[in-house]
Amino acid sequence: MKYLFLLFLIPIFMSCATSTKKISSIKNFKSEEYLGKWYEIARLDHSFERGLDFVSASYSIKDDGKIQVLNQGVKPDGTNSTAIGKAYVKDSPDNSGELGVSFFWIFYAKYKIIYLDENYETAIVTSGRKNYLWILSRKSKIQQDKMNELLNFCKSNGFETEKLIFPKHK
């Protein structure tokens, strides 16, 4: 019986190890300053962006007050990949940088901004688990010293930076 109980606990401990719960999202988030185009500088691999280069995300306000999300990239065969979604900023007393994002009907995923410089020029975004990570910038390329700073931030928060993919940009 004791071993059965331990087997039950293993998945719980494994899921906690990859959680981003202990990583704070940014505070005093101003969604209107976040709107516009962001270039994906780096990401951890996942199926819905696998193989894409020239990746960007654009955020704009919809008529209903929600945020429209337009993700674009180019597949290895040269064809375009586009995904249109919606997002909303989660209510919090400290205006934390947490959003709910949906690309499929009513199912929302956590969009957690854990780094954002004061000029809203570079950002680091994750979800509820450490296997999702994006480094974003308003420009398609960033200086190496800034990149090192962002990579160190990610590594110090337990992300596997050696597994990052750096998509091509023009």
Secondary structure, DSSP 8 states (H G I E B T S, - for coil): -HHHHHHHHHHHHHHHHTB-TTS---SS--HHHH-EEEEEEEEE--GGGTT-EEEEEEEEE-TTS-EEEEEEEE-TTS-EEEEEEEEEE---TT--SEEEEEEETTEEEEEEEEEE-TTS-EEEEE-SBTT-EEEEESSS---HHHHHHHHHHHHHTT--GGGEE-----
